[in-house]
Amino acid sequence: MQMVKRVISGFFILIILLWLLSPKEELFYLLEKELKKSDIIISNEIIKDRWYGVEILHGDIYFKGAKMAEVSELKLNIFFLYNRLIVKNIIINEAMAKVAPEDIENIDIKYSILDPLHIKIDATGSFGVIDGTVSLMDKHISIGFPVAKDIKPFRKFLKKDENGEWKYETDY
């Protein structure tokens, strides 16, 4: 019985060490490769490998060759049961001012094994506060603006619900 406990605990320690010591930069390069299929390119970034994930500093985001935004910090925390992407200080290019908010202070995207069919999105910025979900099974995105401030640039994409809250909903 002691031998079985040692083998199982050794296996879990091996898995944890492989995860901690793995090159997480490769996950970012895999993400870049997938984004490139949609003509989205992240460039001029500084990549730092952390024990628990990867951190990207000072990246420029291009869509179809045009610069759309600058991101000061992006953290991807990778855990087995809970993954989190934190993006801070996104400054939208002036060319996008008619359809996007001026700046986004913080975006927090969470995926948990406790709710594997949904991704939770929280954000704050010049538009106020966002509370949203991405339903993976239904392929549906629902974003609510419980505290809406400056939503004029993209108000045409939003609808008011029965509670008077602005919402954006779409299928992908």
Protein Blocks (a to p, Z undefined) as FASTA:
>chain_A
ZZmmmmmmmmmmmmmmmmmmpcfklmmmmmmmmmmmnopacehiacdddfklccdehiad
deehiafbdcfbdcddddfklccdddehiaddfklmmmpcfbdfbdcddddfklmmbccd
ddddfkopadddddfklopacdddfbacblmlmmmmpccdfkopacddddZZ
